[in-house]
Amino acid sequence: MTEEELQKSLDDFLPASERHDVYVEECDGQDVRLRFSLAPGDRWTSVALLSLVDTSLRAAAGLDHVLSHLTVTVLRPAQDADVISLSRVIRRDGAVVHAETWLFSHAVVEPMIHATASFETP
């Protein structure tokens, strides 16, 4: 899938409240890099960050997959800046897909969240 195709899929799939101006920076095989932006005057809440985790994992694993397991580790607080996610599929096993994502504040230097998930095809 190309960056443009994934961008269109995300725009069609995500409700407006969960888009956070998502922009597909890179889509290469099983690796996906997304950028999320805050609206002026907003802050990243736990709920918003969990929606970024979900979107990032689904972008790598498949938007139509059903979440079965999720583990999230918060490593440091979010800054009021763009969030970059780096996601990838770890393993495909029949109808199950295992993926991980790292979320970074503004630049890919020190991660703030790491998450792993398992998805099943519907």
C-alpha positions as CSV (number, residue, x, y, z in Angstrom):
1,M,0.0,0.0,0.0
2,T,1.3,3.5,-0.9
3,E,1.3,6.5,1.4
4,E,-1.5,8.0,-0.6
5,E,-3.7,4.9,-0.4
6,L,-3.1,4.5,3.4
7,Q,-3.9,8.2,3.9
8,K,-7.2,7.9,2.0
9,S,-8.1,4.7,4.0
10,L,-7.4,6.4,7.3
11,D,-9.4,9.5,6.3
12,D,-12.3,7.2,5.3
13,F,-12.0,4.9,8.3
14,L,-11.4,7.2,11.3
15,P,-14.1,9.4,12.9
16,A,-13.3,13.1,12.7
17,S,-12.7,13.2,16.5
18,E,-9.9,10.6,16.2
19,R,-8.0,11.9,13.2
20,H,-5.8,14.5,14.9
21,D,-4.7,15.7,11.5
22,V,-3.1,12.3,10.8
23,Y,-0.5,12.4,8.0
24,V,1.1,9.3,6.5
25,E,4.8,10.1,6.3
26,E,6.0,6.7,5.2
27,C,4.5,3.3,4.3
28,D,7.1,0.8,3.4
29,G,6.1,-2.9,3.5
30,Q,5.1,-3.7,7.0
31,D,6.5,-0.4,8.5
32,V,4.4,2.7,8.9
33,R,5.3,6.2,10.1
34,L,2.4,8.6,11.0
35,R,2.4,12.2,12.3
36,F,-0.5,13.5,14.4
37,S,-1.0,17.2,15.2
38,L,-2.8,19.0,18.0
39,A,-5.4,21.6,17.3
40,P,-4.3,25.0,18.5
41,G,-4.7,25.3,22.3
42,D,-5.3,21.6,22.8
43,R,-3.2,19.2,24.9
44,W,-2.6,15.4,24.5
45,T,-4.9,13.5,26.9
46,S,-4.6,9.8,27.8
47,V,-7.7,9.1,25.7
48,A,-6.3,10.9,22.7
49,L,-3.0,9.1,23.1
50,L,-4.7,5.8,23.2
51,S,-6.6,6.6,20.0
52,L,-3.2,7.4,18.4
53,V,-1.9,4.0,19.6
54,D,-5.0,2.3,18.1
55,T,-4.7,4.2,14.8
56,S,-1.0,3.5,14.5
57,L,-1.3,-0.2,15.2
58,R,-4.2,-0.5,12.7
59,A,-2.3,1.4,10.0
60,A,0.3,-1.4,10.2
61,A,-1.9,-4.4,10.8
62,G,-5.0,-3.5,8.8
63,L,-7.8,-1.2,9.5
64,D,-10.5,-3.8,9.3
65,H,-8.9,-6.1,11.9
66,V,-10.5,-6.7,15.3
67,L,-8.3,-6.0,18.4
68,S,-8.0,-9.0,20.7
69,H,-5.0,-8.0,23.0
70,L,-3.3,-4.7,23.8
71,T,-0.4,-3.8,26.0
72,V,0.6,-0.2,26.5
73,T,3.6,1.1,28.4
74,V,3.9,4.8,29.1
75,L,7.6,5.7,29.2
76,R,7.3,9.5,29.6
77,P,4.7,12.3,29.5
78,A,3.6,13.7,26.1
79,Q,4.7,17.2,25.1
80,D,2.4,19.7,23.5
81,A,3.8,19.0,20.1
82,D,3.2,16.7,17.1
83,V,3.3,13.0,17.8
84,I,5.2,10.7,15.5
85,S,4.4,7.0,15.5
86,L,6.6,4.2,14.1
87,S,4.6,1.0,13.7
88,R,5.3,-2.5,12.2
89,V,3.8,-5.9,11.9
90,I,5.8,-8.3,14.1
91,R,4.2,-11.5,12.9
92,R,1.3,-12.8,10.8
93,D,0.0,-16.2,11.9
94,G,-3.1,-17.2,9.8
95,A,-5.9,-14.9,10.8
96,V,-3.9,-13.3,13.6
97,V,-1.6,-10.3,13.2
98,H,0.8,-9.1,15.9
99,A,2.0,-5.5,15.7
100,E,3.9,-2.9,17.7
101,T,4.1,0.9,17.8
102,W,6.3,3.5,19.3
103,L,5.0,7.0,19.9
104,F,7.4,10.0,20.1
105,S,6.9,13.7,20.9
106,H,7.9,15.9,18.0
107,A,11.1,13.9,17.0
108,V,12.1,10.3,16.9
109,V,14.6,10.5,19.8
110,E,13.1,9.2,23.0
111,P,9.9,7.3,22.9
112,M,7.0,8.2,25.2
113,I,4.7,5.2,24.6
114,H,5.3,1.6,23.4
115,A,2.4,-0.7,22.6
116,T,2.0,-4.2,21.3
117,A,-1.3,-5.7,20.0
118,S,-2.8,-8.8,18.5
119,F,-5.6,-8.5,15.9
120,E,-7.8,-11.0,14.2
121,T,-9.3,-10.8,10.8
122,P,-13.1,-10.2,10.9
